[in-house]
Amino acid sequence: MGLELYLDLLSASCRAVYIFARKNSIPFDFQFVDLLKGHHHSREYIEINPLRKLPSLRDGKFILSESVAILFYLCRKYSTPSHWYPPDLHMRARVDEFMAWQHTAIQLPMNKILWLKLLIPMITGDEVPAEKTEQMLAEVKSNLKLFEEKFLQDKMFITGDNISLADLVALVEMMQPMASNHNVFLSSAKLAEWRMRVELAIGSSLFCEAHDRLVKLAEWDCSTLDPMVKERIGNLLQKFK
Amino acid sequence: MGSGAWGAGRARPCGRGPGPLSPVSPAWRGRSAPAMGLELYLDLLSQPCRAVYIFAKKNRIPFELRTVDLRKGQHLSDAFAQVNPLQKVPVLKDGDFVLTESVAILLYLARKYKVPDHWYPQDPQACARVDEYLAWQHTALRRNCLRALWHKVMLPVFLGELVSPETLAATLAELDVALQVLEGKFLQDKAFLTGPHVSLADLVAITELMHPVGAGCQVFKGRPKLAAWRQRVEAAVGEALFQEAHEVILKAKDSQPADPTLKQKMLPKVLAMIQ
């Protein structure tokens, strides 16, 4: 059995791993774990990852979770071109710095927009108080400003002239709110231009393919949602309200 | 900005420029490479600062300690914003190169100073295990330990903000879950979190756990596996160094209450930090 990647491309972390593997022609079996059907709670998947999160990697007996760890592992094992995770001490540190910062500064807030603007209203029928959404959007705006000022600055990509893992992770996460019709790139020409560069470096067709499921999320018929899954989501939603 | 801002008692003058530390112009201000060696801007009250401090000391990495007193709001000063516009610690400054995020700093130090392999192994699978822990902890154990300290001690004692028993109970329950994952998924029956040897994962984890310990939470009670692991990590780091790094957090409940101006400045940021 070759490399297996357990993914649902609705998740930004999964898209980062998927795009990276495909871009670098890393052969793998795509094991689809349907988040919308609650398959991450299935007995089979719990054996792979008891924390029930995506993505996971399985390489023979070796199982790995956490997209950042998976990306580094793939870089090393498949000796991908060095610009993805540059050997230069300072450039590499910049990637590490972004990868650490993004968990709470980008990924979490971008997901929150999706939940507040699309999923909560869709699943529960409740609108989220406008005040909460405003607060959330303000936080996102301020973090994107930090991203531009600290990480991007006047460079083409985060580490300089070439795309790295940091750009890939940043972009897939910033795409997350698109599913709720919220385009963070509209507010900044610099960000929009960086986005185009990253997409081109990845390849537009691969990028679009990876985001297809996300952009169609609003079409999902959530009436078919398993009541147990709905309850779990309800509990999760308390955190956002 | 007073002379005490950078812990004048601890920052050592570099011996160049206009002379010993002047009250108006701290030695590090306005300097660029190669005048200064490695500088670490830290407050040992902070978990990630403790990990960086212990790692640097344990590996005999020479550095200038720049104390940024969080409880005096020094991280919010204009002067510190020059060092780190994100207004957080720890910060590493190596000549002109400025780096934030403790995980990035630890990896930078490990690579630059070629520390023993066990801290961040060359073996791809062993390394991946460390990466996995370091990624997971940001939104899991880190968050829960931070909330435990602030809800139990720092909000009431330092900022004079009442925390309801329900909020505290919920926070401690979440911490409990994170501890179960730490033991059940990461530690299991191994000597250390990612294998037979101490690594960055253990260092980051133990310094996090000392946060609720400093708040008076008995995190190791009823968890003999975790308690045994703690002993091993302390021994690997060196007991004296471990004690030294944790002196400040263990006295957290003796924090002087913040004055109203500082409280006003800090409260919204603290609430955002621990959400």
Boltz contact constraints between the chains, C-beta under 6 A:
constraints:
  - contact:
      token1: [A, 62]
      token2: [B, 125]
      max_distance: 6.0
  - contact:
      token1: [A, 64]
      token2: [B, 128]
      max_distance: 6.0
  - contact:
      token1: [A, 66]
      token2: [B, 132]
      max_distance: 6.0
  - contact:
      token1: [A, 66]
      token2: [B, 135]
      max_distance: 6.0
  - contact:
      token1: [A, 66]
      token2: [B, 136]
      max_distance: 6.0
  - contact:
      token1: [A, 68]
      token2: [B, 135]
      max_distance: 6.0
  - contact:
      token1: [A, 69]
      token2: [B, 128]
      max_distance: 6.0
  - contact:
      token1: [A, 69]
      token2: [B, 131]
      max_distance: 6.0
  - contact:
      token1: [A, 69]
      token2: [B, 132]
      max_distance: 6.0
  - contact:
      token1: [A, 69]
      token2: [B, 135]
      max_distance: 6.0
  - contact:
      token1: [A, 72]
      token2: [B, 131]
      max_distance: 6.0
  - contact:
      token1: [A, 73]
      token2: [B, 128]
      max_distance: 6.0
  - contact:
      token1: [A, 76]
      token2: [B, 124]
      max_distance: 6.0
  - contact:
      token1: [A, 77]
      token2: [B, 124]
      max_distance: 6.0
  - contact:
      token1: [A, 89]
      token2: [B, 112]
      max_distance: 6.0
  - contact:
      token1: [A, 90]
      token2: [B, 97]
      max_distance: 6.0
  - contact:
      token1: [A, 93]
      token2: [B, 99]
      max_distance: 6.0
  - contact:
      token1: [A, 93]
      token2: [B, 104]
      max_distance: 6.0
  - contact:
      token1: [A, 93]
      token2: [B, 108]
      max_distance: 6.0
  - contact:
      token1: [A, 96]
      token2: [B, 104]
      max_distance: 6.0
  - contact:
      token1: [A, 96]
      token2: [B, 107]
      max_distance: 6.0
  - contact:
      token1: [A, 97]
      token2: [B, 101]
      max_distance: 6.0
  - contact:
      token1: [A, 97]
      token2: [B, 104]
      max_distance: 6.0
  - contact:
      token1: [A, 100]
      token2: [B, 101]
      max_distance: 6.0
  - contact:
      token1: [A, 100]
      token2: [B, 103]
      max_distance: 6.0
  - contact:
      token1: [A, 100]
      token2: [B, 104]
      max_distance: 6.0
  - contact:
      token1: [A, 101]
      token2: [B, 101]
      max_distance: 6.0
  - contact:
      token1: [A, 103]
      token2: [B, 138]
      max_distance: 6.0
  - contact:
      token1: [A, 103]
      token2: [B, 139]
      max_distance: 6.0
